[in-house]
Structure formats: C-alpha cells, structure tokens
Amino acid sequence: MCEDELIPPQADMTEREWLRAGVETAGAGAAPVPTTGRVPQWVNRRTLLGGAMAGAALAVLPSPGQSPASAAPRLGAPGAFPFPERPNGKGEFAILVTGDAGTGDEAQYAVAAAARDVCRSEGVGLAVGLGDNIYENGPESDHDSEFQDKFEKPNNGIDVPWLMVLGNHDCSGLIPGSGGDPSRGDREVSYARTSKRWYMPARYYRVPLPAADPLVEFFALDTIPWSSYVAQLDPYYRWDGPYMRAQRSWLDEALRTSRARWKVVIGHHPYLNNGKHGSAGSYDGFEIGNYTSGIHLKDMYEKVVCGRADLILSGHDHTLQILEPTARTGGTRQVVCGASAKTEDGKAHFAHPAAWQNFSDHGFMLLKVAGARLTIDAYTVDVATRKATLAHRTRHTRPVAAPAGAPA
C-alpha cells in the first residue's frame, strides 16, 4: 500500500476502553470483548480507494495455487548456515530482528552494515525478517535477481539462518502492497531451497532453539490473508477459508505443546501499534469488513496468542516500538520493528503503553535469550555513518506461560 495514500487512522480502543468493554460485556452475560470499534461516519479518498481496490481484485485477480499449510524440514542450499545449538560466549542465544527491509536502497545497506557490526560483537547466531522482504511487488520467481539485491548482498557477513515471514508487499496483486495474491509468497518458500541464509520451509512454521531441549521457540505466521487491502478471490485464502483455519489451529496446538521456556510469535502485521497504520481491527482507519482492518487477525491474536506467548514481533509500521505487556495482552509484549529500510513521520498516532518507541530513525533490534532472562535491545542507525546506537534495553525475567509439562 502506498504510504502517501494513507489518512490518519481511526483510534483503536485504549487499554481503559478495552477493560471497560470487558466489564460491560461480562455484566450483560454476552459473548467476549467486542473485536471491532466505531464504524466511521465519513467517506474520503482512503475509503473510496479501498472499495475500488476490492472491486478490482474480485474482478480480475488470478486464482492463486494452494500451498503447504504446515512446517516442513529445512531444504536449504548445500552449506546452509546451521541453527545454533548452544548459547554464545555470554551464555545467551542472540537473535537479530529486522523488518520491512527489502528496498535495496542505501538505507537498507546502511542498517545491515550497522547490524553486522553488532552481530559480531554480540555473538548473534540467528536472524528474523518480519516481512516486506522484496519491495514493492514481491519476487517474480523463486530465482528473481531481487533476492540478491534486496536480501543476500545487503546481509553479506550476517552469516546465520534468517527466519523469514511474508509481508503484504511480498504478496502483491495488481496493486503493490495489497496482499491480494498470496500465491506469490510460495516463491519465497521455494527460494529457501537455494539460499544459505533464507529460512522459510513453509508459509508458517515453528523453530525451537536448541532443537533437542528448547529454551526459546519461534512461531512464524502468515498474516496476509487476514489483513489484505483487498478481498481474497480464491476461497482457499479467504479469511475463513481452509488455509487460515488450518494455520490458526496449527498455532493453537503449537503453543499448547511447546516445551520452550520462552515463546515468540513472529508475523508481519502487529496486534497493537502506535504508528500510523494502527492496530489490528482498525488498520489504516478501516473498522468494517473482513479484510483491510485486520479484524480477524485481532481475534486470532486475542484468543490464541495473548497470554501464551512472551512476545509478538511484527513489522508493517516503519517504526521501532517496545510496547508494555498489559491486561489486554495477557502479559504478552508487542514489539514493532519495521524501520530497517524505511521510517515514518516522527510522531505517535496512538497511546498504547510503551516502554520505548521511536518514529523517525532507522534501526533494528536484538533479542538475547537465557534461562533467567529475555532481553530486548533496540538500536537506532545513522544512515550516513552506518553506525548503530543502543537506544533502549528491556528485560523479562519471568515467562508468560509455563512450558508444556512443566510445573505451574
């Protein structure tokens, strides 16, 4: 979705409104907290654009092919960088986190260069890419040269496995960033078979670390069909179609059975967000319909993820945010890290409680996981000098939920 087409979004519920809605609902004996807010009483260019996009997609988008709906063994290239099986010299698993990086421009290369220096000093053994891996339309094939220009070359020297998820630009339909053709994401899954870095065995998957006795487990999601800017034409990818039902069921079971002390859900679209895209259920000012607003993604986060995972890592908004865990999230912390190549307008649009946030600088984050703690380091990057500055550190000492089979 083109950034200059956005209007200031309608506000998501504040924490106080969310709690009050829950009390009122419980008092009435009705079903759970509402997952939609106010219906906008205005019509403007953004609303009209959304309607036009949906109509165009239903009229002419090709039907995407069905793709595997569960994780698969790694099929990387010969010599693919291995997953770390033991902590680094500091007794931690250190993980680089980037998002919305795939522009191929100077800012992406500068952030990657700064991250490379930090990765070497911190003993990073794994990286995460939070979607919009190939701007603006996603790859044209599984051997598109953009994989080299917008991923391999910038990240040369960060020689670790990269857990990749799909973004809306990776699954563009007729309109860049619409998320209207999910089948394009299969090209990124296929690319994983030939890359030493890129890890995407399926459109969604889980990675325990270390594999034998996991300390942390990552659950990678495909959030696109729940939050596309256009309606999905193929019934397989509808918000309530077999693909999304299977993914939700898979995630519920995966979180339930995980033996890891720390659990991290990664996906392109955030649950909560103080940037201009807004939060799930009211993305970009939309609060009606089955798409665009992310209403069904919000429902999934609230019913499957919150209170079970320690972190939700997302991109989509080109900002750096470490939001506070609250009653609304069941203790789960939302982190937005989408400033690895683009930035936003320098101001917060919403007021979800935050430990730290930055709306103007490029940057990346590091997760450092040990048995007694999970640490999030946020770095800003000066593009001109390609230097990173540690801007904030947040630390967890108690997991949200005990691992499966562990004493309560």
N, C-alpha and C positions, 0 to 999 in steps of 0.2 A: 504494500500500500504506500503510495507516495506521501511523504511527510507533509508537503505543502497543501495537501487536501484535507488535513485533519482540522477539526474545530475543537475548542476546549470541551472536553468530555463532561457529561453529567457526573455528579459525585456518586461514588459508591457509598453504602452505609458506613458511618463511623463505627468505632468499637462500641460506643454508648448506644447508638441506634440499634446495632446488632443485638446487644444484650437485652435492650428493652423489647425488641421484637420477639425475642425468645421467651421472655416472661409473659408477654401478652398472648402469644400463641399457646404456651403451656396452660395459661389460665383459662383459655377458651376450650381446651381439650381437643384442639385441632392438630393437624399434622405439623411437621417440623418447621423450623425458621424459614420464612419465605426466601427464595433464591432470586427474586427479582425486585427491583425498586420501583421508582416512579416512572410512569410512561411519559416521554417527553411531549410537551404541548406545543412544540414548534416544528416547523418544516424548513429546512435550509439546504444549502448545496451539498453538505455531507450526507444528509438523509436521502436526498434525491439521487446522489451518486450511488449510494448503497443499493437502492432499489433498481437502478439501471444496471448495475453490475450483476445483481442476482438474476434479472431477466435475461441479460446477455448470456450468462453462464448456462441457464436452463435451456436456452435456445440452441447453442452451438458447441458447447464444450464436448470433446470426445469422451467416451466412456473409458475410465482407467481400468487396467487389468488388476485382478486380485493378487495380493502378495502374501507371503507368510505372516501369520499373526502371532508368532511366538519366537522366543530366542532360539538361536542356533549356535553350534560350535564355531569357534573362530576359524575363518577361512582367509586369513591374511596372506600376503605375499611371502615367498621364502625369505627368511631373515626378519620377519615381522618383530617389532620391538616387544619384548615379553612383559607381562604384568609383574609388578614387584611382589615377591613372596615373603619379604621381611622388611621391617622398618629401616629407615635410613640411619645414619650415624648419630642422629639426635633422638632416636627412639620413636620416630613418627613416620607415618605414611603421609607424604606431602603431595598434594594434588593441585595443579594449575587449573584455574577456571577462567574461561573466556566466553564471549558471546557476541553474536551479530558481527562477526569479524570479516566475512568473506567479500571484501570490496576490491582487494588487490591494489589499493592506493597507498600513499605514503604513510597515512595514519596507521593502517594495519601493520605495515612493516615496522614502524617505529614501536608500536606496542609489543609486537612479537620480539623485537630486539631487546627491549627492556625486560620483558618476561624471561627471555633466555638467560640473561644475567642472573636474575633472581632464582630461576630454576637451578642453576649450577650451584649457587651458594646455599640453597635450602635443601638440596638433595631431592628434587622432585622426581617421582617415578611414574606419574600418571597425569593426564590432562583431560579436561572436559571442554567440549564445544557445544554451546547452548542454542544452536540453530542459526538460520540465515547464513549458512556456510558458503553459499555461492550466490552473491547478488548479481543481477536483480531478478533473474528468472529461474535460477537453478540450472543444473547442468543439462546439456542437450543429449548426452550419452554417458555411459559409465567410463568412457575414456576421453571426455571433454578436456581440452587443454586448460580450462579454468581451474580444474583440480590442482594443477601445478602452480598456476599464477596466483591463486587465491587461498591455497592451503599449504602445499608442500614447500614452495620456495620461501614464503614468509616464516614458516615454522622450522626451517632447516636448523639443526642444532638442538631443538627441543625433541630429542630422540626417545620418545616414550609412546605408549599407546594413548590414543585420543578417543575418549568415549564421545561419540557424536550423536546428536539428535536433529530431527528435521525442524526447520523453521518455515514460516509462511512463504518466504521468498524461494525456498528450495522446492516448493510445490506450486509454483505459479501456474495459473491457467492462462486465459487470454490477457489478463491484466497482471502486471508484475506485482508480486506480493499478495495476490488474492487468496492463495491456498486452494484455488479451485480445481487443481489437478493433482490429487495426492499420488497418483501413479508415478509421477516424476521422481518421487522420493525413492523408488526402487532402484534408480540409477545410482544413488548414493550408497545403498546397501550393496549393490554389485561392485562398486568401486572399492569397497573394503577388502575384496578378494585379491587386489593387486597392490595395495598400499601397505607399507610397513608401519605407518602411523595410524591411519584412519581405521577406527574400530566401530562397526555398525553391523553386527551379524543378522539383524532383523530390524524392522521399523520400531520395535520396542523390545527391551531385553533387560537382564539383570546381570550385575558383575559383583561377586563377593571378593573381598580383598583382606587377607590372602584367601585363596580358594579353599584350602583344606579346613581352616578354622577361622572364619571371617571375623575381623574386627569391625569393618565397615562394609556395607553393601550399597551399591548404586542401582537405582531402578529408573531406566531410561524410557521416556514416554514419547509417543507421537500425539501431540495436542492439536494438530492441524485440522482434521475433520470436525472437531468440536468447536473450532474458533475461526473458521474461514470467513473471509469477507463476502463470499457468495455461497449460495446453496449448493450442496453436492448433488451432482446428477446421477452418479452411479449408486444404486441402492446399497451396495456393499460398503460404501464410505459415508453413508448418511450418519447423522449424529446418533441415531438409534439403530443403525444397521449392524450386521453381524461382526464387522471389523471392530467397531468401537465397543460393542457389548463384550466381545472376546477380550479386548485389551483391559477393560475395566475389571472383568472377572479375574483375569491373569494378575493384575496388580493387587487386587484384594487378597488373593491367595498367596502371592509372593511376599507381601508384607506380613501376612499372618504366619508364614512358615519360616521366615528369615531367622537365622541363628546369630546374625551380626549384632554387636553391641550398639553400633551407630547405623542409622538408616537415612539415606539421602535420595530423594526423588529429583530427577532432572528432566526438564521439559522446556520448550521454548516460551510458552505463554505463562505468565505469573498468576498466582491466586490473588495476592494483594500487591498493589503497586501505587506509589506516589507520583510517578511520572505521567506524562500527558496521555499515554494510551489507556490509563486507568486500570481497574481491577476486573477480574473475571466476573461476568454478569452485567458489566456496564462498559465493556471495552469501547473506546472512541465515541462515547455518548449513546451507544445503542443499548436499549434495555428490553427490546421485544424481539420475537422471532427465535428460531432455533440455531441461527448462526450469527456471526459478527460480534454479538455481545459476549459470547463465551458462557452463556447461562448454564449449559450442560457440563462444561468443564468446571465451573464453580461448584456445581452439585457433586461432581466426582471428587474434587479436592476436599470438600467438606465431609463427605460420607466415607471416603476411602483412605485419604491421606492424613488429614489433620488429626493430631493426637497419636499417630502411629509412626510417622517419620520425624526425624530430628530437623531436617532441612528440606525446603523446596528451593532448588536452584533454577532460575529462569533468566531468559534474555528478553527479547522483543522490545522493551523500552531501552533506549540507548543511554542508560544511566548506571550508577553504582549505588545500590541500596542494601543495607542490612537492617531489615525491619525487626521489631521486637516480637517475640512469641507472646500471645495474649490468650484470653479465654476463648475468643473467637477461633483461634487456630489450634486450640487444644494443646498449646505448648510448642507446636511446630513453628520454626522460624522461616520466614520467606526472605530469600536473598535474590536480588536482581543484579545481574552482571552482564550488561549488553553494550558496554562502551569500548569495545576492543577495536573499533574502526570508525564509529560514528558517535556523536554526542547530541545532547538535547538543548533546550532553551535556557538552561541555567536556573530554573526555579521549580519548586514542588507545586504540584497541582492538587494534591490531596494531603491528608494529615493522619495517615496510619502511623502509629507509634514507631519510631525509628531509633536504633542505636547510633546510626551514622548514615548519611546519604550525600551524594554528590551528583549534580545535574548538569555539569558543564565540562568536566575533564574526561579525557580518555583514561582507560585503566583496565585492570584485571584483578583477580583475587587468588588467594592460596588457601586451601583447606589443609590443616595439619592435624592428623588423627592419631591419637594414642589411647590406650585403655582408660586413662583417668581424665582425658580431656579431648575436646574437639575445638580447634581454634580456627577462626576466620580472619585472615589478613587482607585488607583492602589496599591496593596500590593505585595511585594516580600516575600518569605518564606525561612527561613533557615531550611532545612530538618532535620539536626542533632538535633537542639534545638526545632523544631516545633514552632518557633516564627515568627510572621509576622511583617514587617516594612512598614509603609506608605511611598511609594516612590514618589507618584505624585498625584496631585489633579487638575482636570479640571472642570470648571463650565460654564454652559449655563444659560443665563438669558432671552432668547427670543426663543420661539418655531420656527421651520422652517415654519410651516403652521398653520393657524388658524383652530380650530376645526370646524366641520360641524355646520352651523347655527350661528356661532359666527361672530361678526362684523370684517371686514378685518382690 
